[in-house]
Amino acid sequence: MRTRISAAVVPALALGVLVAAPAHAELYAIDDPADARASLTDVYGLEADHGSDALLVKVRFNELMRSSAAGVSVFVDTDRDAKGPEYVLSSGLGDGTDYVLTAADGWRGSDEQVRCDYTARPRWGRDVFRARLSRGCFDGAGSVRLSVKMVDPVDGSHPVRDWVPRRKRWTLPIASGLRA
């Protein structure tokens, strides 16, 4: 009888631990549907790892090409009480483009470049844009929320836009953890 009870209790306790997930997490991932079909640069997903040293962001695409004219903006919210993002990392997705982290002006970048340690680059063979931002870039904020926008001018008459998770919406808060 004792064997049966302990065999039933262990899985029940394990299930309780798994269901009672924290409200904040250091790792975050979300898939995005194929909703920008007019562009090969349709965003397929977003992953974030908010470690003790840095925030690592990966934006996954349907297909990244070196000749792409598309660009990506990663908006970072560090103050939930203030409306909109505090920072935006902007980058082209084609070969030879550059990237810059600025203070946000609403849902746009500004001329106020943030001086800190960060890197970003597209990886064409892996169809991913990867950015690493030191926690010092946003004053070591305990948690952040992200929003990503891709813009592809396609034919110039009507740019294709793709947002993750949705237009001017945020991910769940991503608390800083021990990974990076």
Salt bridges, closest charged atoms under 4 A:
GLU26 OE2 - ARG179 NE 3.97
GLU47 OE2 - ARG60 NE 2.87
ASP49 OD2 - ARG179 NE 3.63
ASP77 OD2 - ARG145 NH2 2.68
ASP95 OD2 - ARG66 NH1 3.59
ASP155 OD1 - HIS158 ND1 3.60
